[in-house]
Amino acid sequence: MAGEKVLITGASGFVGSAVANALAKAGYSLRALVRPSSSKCNLQDLDIELVTGDICDRDSVEKAMAGAKYLCHVAADYRLWANDPEEIIRTNREGTRNLMEAALEAGVERIVYTSSVATLAVNGNGKPADETCHLPMDAAIGAYKRSKVAAEAIVTAMVEKDSLPAIIVHPSTPVGPRDQKPTPTGRIIIEAAAGRIPGYVDTGLNLVHVDDVAAGHLAALKHGKIGEHYILGGENIGFAALLADIANLSGRQPPRLRIPRSALYPLAYLAETKARFTQCEPFLTRDGLRMSKYRMFFSSAKAQRDLGYRARPYQQGLTDALDWFRQHGYLQ
């Protein structure tokens, strides 16, 4: 496969730039579809052909797809709140449809589609969920989850009906360098490191170094079975433990106050109301609180067994994230 042309979407973003770096190191020839407004900072050190366009614009998608042997569709609108939630759904659903249809027409040989653990149902007993735990659309909380469930359904249907050569990967919650925007998790790291998170709610996440997620994409491209799903995760960590680790790495005392979820809903409502005027994504949202009722724990056993996937301790991702945020002025 090395030396062959790979089209990657989302290459300027957090996960996408990590995937682009992994592909470049493996010797692939890279082409990226990037929006005119996207920052190119994460791509400065890469030998990569840039095609300006948008995944929702079929003409630019077809232009970018021409001559590509493989596709890694990593791009997504990853927001937990938007003034117009349908914007998130349209981008993730219709952009995915555009890319998969264009890939079929162009004769792309293998596709890695970046879904999310957001499309998987968690176990109420705290036992880590696996790839068989599908989340029904009516159980998806918020526009982002609904959009990813809808987009994944498009890919799955095309695999079955049209022989789309796609492998579906489900990253958990990545942390690490190059989180420019930053992501919702990156914002938590920044706020906690600055001492601006005084307490915590009882929840949990699966956290993984973003470069391990990227290595998982590469392994899926090389060894994944068409139509199969693979969780690319790391360690299952309670939110209180995450905040304590961030505090320890930042030379601060960890927050000790456990806050009832119900007490935060009025604050989330006020934050969302303010955001409608400022157009700045709020740090605290009602959908985020609803999701926090569940411990989002997952197992990567299938990817470990079938792809040779491995993840380093998640604290290395935290350390790399904090170092990057400090170097780029997000933290004093």
C-alpha positions as CSV (number, residue, x, y, z in Angstrom):
1,M,0.0,0.0,0.0
2,A,2.9,2.4,0.7
3,G,3.3,5.1,-1.9
4,E,-0.4,4.9,-3.0
5,K,-2.6,8.0,-3.0
6,V,-4.8,8.5,0.1
7,L,-7.4,11.2,0.3
8,I,-8.0,12.3,3.9
9,T,-10.7,14.6,5.1
10,G,-10.3,16.5,8.3
11,A,-6.6,16.6,8.0
12,S,-6.2,20.0,9.5
13,G,-8.1,19.0,12.6
14,F,-7.1,17.2,15.8
15,V,-7.6,13.5,14.9
16,G,-7.2,14.1,11.2
17,S,-3.8,15.6,11.5
18,A,-2.7,12.7,13.6
19,V,-4.0,10.3,11.0
20,A,-2.2,12.3,8.2
21,N,1.1,12.1,10.2
22,A,0.7,8.4,10.6
23,L,0.0,7.9,6.9
24,A,2.9,10.1,5.9
25,K,5.3,8.2,8.1
26,A,4.1,4.9,6.6
27,G,5.0,6.3,3.1
28,Y,1.6,7.0,1.6
29,S,1.1,9.9,-0.9
30,L,-1.4,12.3,0.8
31,R,-4.1,14.5,-0.5
32,A,-6.4,16.5,1.8
33,L,-9.7,18.1,1.2
34,V,-9.7,21.3,3.3
35,R,-12.1,24.1,3.7
36,P,-10.9,27.6,2.8
37,S,-11.4,28.8,6.4
38,S,-9.4,25.9,7.9
39,S,-6.1,26.6,9.7
40,K,-3.2,24.8,8.0
41,C,-0.9,24.9,11.1
42,N,-1.2,21.2,11.7
43,L,-0.2,20.5,8.1
44,Q,3.0,22.6,7.9
45,D,5.5,19.8,8.3
46,L,3.7,17.4,5.9
47,D,4.2,16.7,2.2
48,I,0.5,16.8,1.4
49,E,-1.5,18.0,-1.6
50,L,-4.3,20.3,-0.6
51,V,-7.6,20.5,-2.4
52,T,-9.8,23.4,-1.3
53,G,-13.4,22.5,-0.8
54,D,-16.1,21.1,1.5
55,I,-17.4,17.6,2.1
56,C,-20.9,18.9,1.6
57,D,-20.0,20.2,-1.9
58,R,-20.1,17.3,-4.3
59,D,-18.0,19.0,-7.0
60,S,-15.1,19.6,-4.7
61,V,-15.4,16.1,-3.3
62,E,-15.2,14.5,-6.7
63,K,-12.2,16.7,-7.6
64,A,-10.4,15.6,-4.5
65,M,-11.3,11.9,-5.0
66,A,-10.0,11.7,-8.5
67,G,-7.0,9.3,-8.7
68,A,-7.1,8.4,-5.0
69,K,-6.8,4.7,-4.2
70,Y,-7.8,4.9,-0.6
71,L,-10.0,7.2,1.5
72,C,-9.8,8.1,5.2
73,H,-12.9,10.1,6.1
74,V,-12.0,11.7,9.4
75,A,-13.8,15.1,9.1
76,A,-16.7,15.8,11.3
77,D,-18.5,18.7,13.0
78,Y,-17.6,17.8,16.6
79,R,-19.6,20.2,18.7
80,L,-21.9,19.4,21.6
81,W,-23.9,22.6,21.0
82,A,-24.8,24.8,18.0
83,N,-27.3,27.6,17.6
84,D,-28.7,25.5,14.7
85,P,-28.3,21.8,15.7
86,E,-29.4,20.8,12.2
87,E,-26.2,22.2,10.9
88,I,-24.2,19.6,12.7
89,I,-26.5,16.8,11.4
90,R,-26.4,18.0,7.8
91,T,-22.6,18.3,7.8
92,N,-21.9,14.9,9.2
93,R,-24.7,13.0,7.5
94,E,-24.6,14.6,4.0
95,G,-20.9,15.1,3.9
96,T,-20.5,11.4,4.6
97,R,-23.0,10.5,1.9
98,N,-21.2,12.7,-0.6
99,L,-17.8,11.1,0.1
100,M,-19.0,7.5,0.0
101,E,-21.0,7.9,-3.2
102,A,-18.0,9.7,-4.8
103,A,-15.6,6.9,-3.6
104,L,-17.8,4.3,-5.2
105,E,-17.9,6.1,-8.5
106,A,-14.1,6.7,-8.4
107,G,-13.4,3.1,-7.7
108,V,-11.6,3.7,-4.4
109,E,-10.3,0.3,-3.1
110,R,-10.4,0.7,0.6
111,I,-12.0,3.3,2.9
112,V,-11.6,3.9,6.6
113,Y,-14.6,5.8,8.0
114,T,-14.1,7.5,11.3
115,S,-17.3,7.0,13.3
116,S,-17.2,7.4,17.1
117,V,-18.1,5.6,20.3
118,A,-21.0,8.1,20.3
119,T,-22.8,5.6,18.0
120,L,-22.5,2.8,20.6
121,A,-24.8,2.2,23.6
122,V,-23.1,2.1,27.0
123,N,-23.8,-0.6,29.5
124,G,-25.8,0.6,32.5
125,N,-23.8,-1.7,34.8
126,G,-20.5,0.1,34.0
127,K,-19.2,-2.9,32.0
128,P,-17.2,-1.7,29.0
129,A,-19.3,-1.7,25.8
130,D,-18.1,-3.3,22.6
131,E,-18.8,-3.0,18.9
132,T,-22.1,-5.0,19.2
133,C,-23.7,-2.4,21.4
134,H,-25.5,-0.3,18.7
135,L,-27.2,2.9,19.8
136,P,-30.7,3.5,18.4
137,M,-31.3,6.9,16.9
138,D,-34.1,7.6,19.4
139,A,-31.6,7.0,22.3
140,A,-28.9,9.4,20.9
141,I,-28.5,12.5,23.0
142,G,-27.8,15.7,21.1
143,A,-27.2,16.6,17.5
144,Y,-23.6,15.3,17.4
145,K,-24.6,11.8,18.4
146,R,-27.6,11.8,16.2
147,S,-25.5,12.9,13.2
148,K,-22.9,10.2,13.8
149,V,-25.6,7.5,14.1
150,A,-27.1,8.7,10.8
151,A,-23.8,8.9,9.0
152,E,-22.7,5.5,10.2
153,A,-26.0,4.0,9.0
154,I,-25.3,5.4,5.5
155,V,-21.9,3.8,5.4
156,T,-23.2,0.5,6.7
157,A,-26.1,0.4,4.2
158,M,-23.7,1.1,1.3
159,V,-21.4,-1.7,2.4
160,E,-24.3,-4.1,2.4
161,K,-26.1,-2.9,-0.8
162,D,-23.4,-1.4,-2.9
163,S,-20.2,-3.3,-1.8
164,L,-18.7,-0.1,-0.5
165,P,-15.2,-1.2,0.7
166,A,-15.4,0.5,4.0
167,I,-14.0,-0.3,7.5
168,I,-15.6,1.6,10.4
169,V,-13.5,2.7,13.3
170,H,-14.8,4.1,16.6
171,P,-12.4,6.4,18.4
172,S,-13.2,7.0,22.1
173,T,-12.1,10.3,23.6
174,P,-8.7,11.4,22.2
175,V,-6.3,13.6,24.0
176,G,-2.9,14.9,23.0
177,P,-1.1,17.5,20.8
178,R,-2.4,19.6,17.9
179,D,-5.9,20.2,19.5
180,Q,-6.2,23.7,18.0
181,K,-9.9,24.4,18.2
182,P,-9.8,22.9,21.0
183,T,-12.2,19.9,21.2
184,P,-14.7,19.7,24.1
185,T,-12.2,17.4,25.9
186,G,-9.4,19.8,25.2
187,R,-11.4,22.6,26.8
188,I,-11.8,20.5,29.9
189,I,-8.1,20.0,30.1
190,I,-7.4,23.7,29.7
191,E,-10.0,24.8,32.2
192,A,-8.9,22.2,34.8
193,A,-5.2,23.0,34.4
194,A,-6.1,26.7,34.9
195,G,-8.0,25.8,38.1
196,R,-11.3,26.9,36.8
197,I,-13.2,23.6,37.4
198,P,-14.1,23.6,41.1
199,G,-15.9,20.3,41.2
200,Y,-17.0,17.3,39.3
201,V,-20.1,15.2,38.5
202,D,-20.0,11.4,38.8
203,T,-19.3,10.1,35.3
204,G,-16.5,8.4,33.4
205,L,-14.8,8.4,30.0
206,N,-12.5,6.2,27.9
207,L,-9.4,8.3,27.1
208,V,-6.8,7.6,24.5
209,H,-3.7,9.3,23.0
210,V,-4.7,10.8,19.7
211,D,-1.6,9.3,18.0
212,D,-2.7,5.8,19.1
213,V,-6.1,6.5,17.4
214,A,-4.1,7.5,14.3
215,A,-2.1,4.3,14.4
216,G,-5.4,2.4,14.7
217,H,-6.6,4.1,11.5
218,L,-3.5,2.9,9.7
219,A,-3.9,-0.6,11.0
220,A,-7.6,-0.6,9.9
221,L,-6.5,0.6,6.4
222,K,-4.0,-2.2,6.1
223,H,-5.6,-5.1,8.0
224,G,-9.3,-4.2,8.7
225,K,-12.0,-6.4,7.3
226,I,-14.5,-4.7,5.0
227,G,-17.8,-3.9,6.9
228,E,-16.3,-4.5,10.3
229,H,-16.3,-2.1,13.3
230,Y,-13.3,-1.5,15.6
231,I,-13.2,0.6,18.8
232,L,-10.0,2.6,19.1
233,G,-9.9,3.4,22.8
234,G,-7.6,3.5,25.7
235,E,-8.3,3.5,29.5
236,N,-11.6,3.8,31.3
237,I,-11.3,6.6,33.8
238,G,-13.6,8.3,36.2
239,F,-14.1,12.1,35.7
240,A,-12.8,12.8,39.2
241,A,-9.6,10.8,38.5
242,L,-9.1,12.7,35.2
243,L,-9.4,16.1,37.0
244,A,-7.0,14.9,39.7
245,D,-4.4,13.8,37.0
246,I,-4.7,17.1,35.3
247,A,-4.3,18.9,38.6
248,N,-1.2,16.9,39.5
249,L,0.4,17.5,36.1
250,S,-0.4,21.3,36.5
251,G,0.9,21.7,40.1
252,R,-2.6,22.3,41.5
253,Q,-4.8,20.7,44.1
254,P,-7.5,18.5,42.5
255,P,-11.2,19.5,43.0
256,R,-12.9,17.6,45.9
257,L,-16.4,18.8,45.5
258,R,-18.8,16.4,44.0
259,I,-21.6,18.4,42.4
260,P,-25.1,17.0,41.9
261,R,-26.0,17.0,38.2
262,S,-29.3,18.6,38.9
263,A,-27.6,21.7,40.3
264,L,-25.8,22.3,37.0
265,Y,-28.8,22.3,34.7
266,P,-29.8,26.0,35.4
267,L,-26.2,27.0,34.8
268,A,-26.1,25.1,31.5
269,Y,-29.3,26.8,30.4
270,L,-27.9,30.2,31.2
271,A,-24.6,29.3,29.3
272,E,-26.6,28.2,26.2
273,T,-28.7,31.3,26.3
274,K,-25.6,33.5,26.4
275,A,-24.1,31.5,23.6
276,R,-27.0,32.3,21.3
277,F,-26.0,35.9,21.5
278,T,-22.2,35.5,21.5
279,Q,-22.1,32.6,19.0
280,C,-19.4,31.1,21.2
281,E,-19.9,27.4,22.1
282,P,-20.7,27.2,25.9
283,F,-18.4,25.1,28.1
284,L,-21.4,23.6,30.0
285,T,-24.4,22.3,28.0
286,R,-27.6,20.4,28.9
287,D,-26.8,17.7,26.4
288,G,-23.4,17.3,28.0
289,L,-25.0,16.9,31.4
290,R,-27.5,14.3,30.0
291,M,-24.6,12.3,28.6
292,S,-22.7,12.5,31.9
293,K,-25.4,10.3,33.5
294,Y,-23.6,7.3,31.9
295,R,-20.1,6.0,32.3
296,M,-18.9,5.9,28.8
297,F,-16.6,2.9,29.1
298,F,-15.5,0.9,26.1
299,S,-13.4,-2.1,25.2
300,S,-10.8,-2.2,22.4
301,A,-10.3,-5.9,22.6
302,K,-11.5,-6.6,19.0
303,A,-9.0,-4.0,17.6
304,Q,-6.3,-5.4,19.7
305,R,-7.0,-9.0,18.5
306,D,-7.6,-8.3,14.8
307,L,-5.6,-5.2,14.1
308,G,-2.7,-5.5,16.5
309,Y,-3.9,-2.2,18.0
310,R,-2.2,-1.0,21.2
311,A,-2.7,2.2,23.3
312,R,-0.2,3.7,25.7
313,P,-1.3,4.9,29.2
314,Y,-3.7,7.8,28.8
315,Q,-1.7,10.0,31.1
316,Q,0.9,10.3,28.3
317,G,-1.8,11.9,26.2
318,L,-2.6,14.3,29.0
319,T,1.0,15.2,29.4
320,D,1.4,15.8,25.6
321,A,-1.8,17.8,25.5
322,L,-0.7,20.1,28.4
323,D,2.7,20.6,26.9
324,W,1.2,21.5,23.5
325,F,-1.4,23.9,25.1
326,R,1.4,25.6,27.0
327,Q,3.6,26.0,24.0
328,H,0.8,27.5,21.9
329,G,-0.4,30.0,24.5
330,Y,-3.6,28.3,25.7
331,L,-2.2,28.1,29.2
332,Q,0.1,30.4,31.1
